[in-house]
Amino acid sequence: MITKQNLLKISLCFLLLGCNATKKDASKNKNAEIKVDYFADNGFGNAVAIVQHPSGVYHKGITYVAYQGPLEDPYVASYNHKTKEWKGPFKAGVSQMGKDPNRKKNIDNHGKPALLIDDAGYIHIAFGGHGGTREDGVNPLGNHHYGKNLHAVSKKPLDISEWETQDNISLFGTYSQFIKMDNGDIYLFYRHGAHRSNWVYQKSTDNGKTFGEPISFLKHKRRTEIEAEDSWYPWLSKGNGDDIIVAFDYHICRDNKNAQDARGHIPERHNLYYMVFDTKTGEWKNVKNELLEMPLTKEMADQKALVKKIPSDWTFQGIADVDSNGNPHVGVLVGPDVGAKRSGPKRLQLFRWNGNAWLQSKNFNLPRGNGDIEVKSTTEVSIYLESDVEETGEISRWDSFDDGDTFKKAQVFLSRKNSSFVISSLIDTPHPDARIIVAEKEKGSDFRKMYLLGDSGPIKRNKKETILEKPIIKQTKN
């Protein structure tokens, strides 16, 4: 029998349950509205890099970004600057790398995606290669290593949710770099194999439906006086008009066993070079407008394309941009040979062409770290730089108002203690609020938080949207 007292108890119980439910719902809603600085937490390894570029494009009010995610597969996300809405990230393809649990090297990192949007609005990525394997057949322009160079395209214009992998570029590729010219022509540049391979480009005139055969522009070849081969690392970008500009350094690819250096094959790179590809005429020229014979050899590069001879220190990662008059600014990281299999800490050295000679920047206060360059005018130059100072990782912009002669820190976009960062090159035609993509390297994990940074700092996102599924990685460490 239900008494009046029992009814009061039951009513009180329901009231308490309702209060608890309301508190839980409020807590859930509160968590849903928490904003964080990063847009995803599933970047993997060195999730972006300057060499594989562009990693992002701003197009019709939306910034599209690509990065290396779990198992080295490519992921793409987008941000609408008007509605403040994030989409993705969506997996855009399956890399052949990152799937072997018995591989000695934990993460290969050579197949990070480069991204491009064609004139019809379809989004393209190139990804997944580190030279191909012998099972893929004979590489006519170099040697083999790992993975497959792949090309994927969105199934619908400006829609990142569904992708289809195409079979229209060479599998023997790595370090993919996309460039779209004003007339819509698409160029895909890459190294056609492992270290001992030519650098090539493939051209498409139909929005990436088909590509021409690979055309070599930097030549690998055997050295005769030492046990090594000539190898290269270029960085290419759109210049003025029909030009593509190239900053590059030289890798002396020593045999694993050689009489000259007991360290064997090491990542030893030297010198800084520059040249220009006129896509209208098909001609390659140096800064003095002298024709270069293709594919370029080490001897011809030393004679006609040299910016700075750097014979003893080691170099890494060239960058370049030009002013409105076509005068280039180029940079490269430089560090001392310390007798180990890696160089000492590297700093950015900058050079500019004044119409008659290469001049080196007098600036010596740039911190150690990698970066990209933006030439804003004939006098204004900016460097977007990642650095690590006193156990604090930082992404900052350094400005020059004397044509790149001296620089001062102008803005800090992101700073984290006990963390370090890897960065992309500058996003193509960037929105001011989204200029660069950054992955945060946290100790004890191969997964990275991914940031999209601009003049207002990181673009934030609801925390619940950034927590993504990550497989358990059971790879063997070195």
C-alpha angles and dihedrals in degrees: 000000000000110000128197089254092053091049090055091050092049092048091050091050093052089047091053092046090050091050091050091048090049090050091050092048091048090049091049092049090047091053090047089057097048109118123212132190096240129069099208138012099204103082108135129213112323089353095186134017138182093239097059101060157224095016091176142029131193110216131167096339097318132097114214118199134188131194144160112273137177116337087008093286118148120254129192129198134173138207125204107213094200100047094030088228125150122206127193145313093223124181105248101188146342118262119213087222129076095040102095112092091191096055111120094219108069098211125010096201095189098105102063112147127260114203135211137168116215127215091266091056098252115141119228133194131185114201151134106060138123099164104301127255136269088254087068090064135248116342103216094193104042148330136304137251126148146328130012129271104236138185123210129183131196112254091227132031114272091355115123097182099086130037140182125203113226130210100219108102133062116276090214097084146111138168093040117203122185125203127178117197126214091261091056097256112146123215123193113194123190145139109271097227137332126329095304097060141100121258111238145174133218119205130210125193096177103063094276098305089121134010131204122241118286113276118201122228103163118045128215116204142159119272114229102200097048137027098262145084132235113253135169147211113200130178115205131195140163113274128186120320111329095351130116113196125211132199113184145166133205127251116203098212102204122195114257086246114036138148095232103060125021090205089074117202108009133163091261113159131171144185132014124251137182136196141156132231114209100206092191095059098023090233127137117213140176125237090275091057092251116148118252123209113235136261089036117230128208091252094053092043091054091048102044113010105043118129098172132355108228103175103159107030120064123247134208138184117001120214132187146181135168135222125232090275092055095252108146132226113201134181141186136182114249130192136164125266101244097180093259132105089264129046126243120266113312129222129194115259116196132203135181134194113231095190094271109039146007112261123196120224114253090215113117101162100081108120122239111279148091126275152153130248131229121191106203099176141338088288106024122078131165133197120204104206141183114206141168115216123172093344091309120117115213140183112202145158122234118198133204125193096180099068095276098308095120133010136203129193107259106172142005111215098180137003129182131174117229091011137097132199144220117205140202126230115266115295114255112264089348129209108236090246094052114043106136142018120227136190119203115221109213123189117257098020138080090206120093138202110237122220134190108207135192143145092305093049124246119000104236131223138189107275095229089060093055097055104094135178113269123187121227106262111218099178125139118252121225 
